Amino acid sequence: MSQAAIGMHRRIRTSILDAVEGLSAQQLHAIPARFDNNIAWNLGHILMVQQWIIYRSSGLPVTIPEDMIPMYLPGSSPADWESEPDAEALVAMLMPQQEQLEADYAAGRFSEGEFKGLTRPGLTLDDLDGLLDFNIYHESQHYGFVLALINLVG
């Protein structure tokens, strides 16, 4: 994993944080017409996926509560939630999670676990660099979704 990739990940996370800071809980939870998800779901999803594809695929434990995982899996929706999560808490998790990724990278933790990689139809990520690159792509994609939602709820 390159330091440049870690830096790119930080820039994306900072951009997402800058975009959502100051939004109300109502704005974070609003689901505009013709959308399946809201800003809060997108934030929880990027938090969960980063842990799932980088930590779990590296054989390391995830650092988010296990009960968060099913709420933000691909194909899930806020319509499935029994109660709304604390959206401001999701916003507050963005940069500490990034800082933990940076610290774990600097400490060499990603070489400690049993590397499992990630395989999905049409996608095989069999090294740590590929996992981080995919996560950068994934978070960038959801950053675009968040910006689109902000335009509709802001």
Secondary structure, DSSP 8 states (H G I E B T S, - for coil): --HHHHHHHHHHHHHHHHHHTT--HHHHH---TT-S--HHHHHHHHHHHHIIIIIGGGT---SS-GGGGGGGSTT--GGG-SS---HHHHHHHHHHHHHHHHHHHHTTGGGTS----EEETTEEE-SHHHHHHHHHHHHHHHHHHHHHHHHHH-
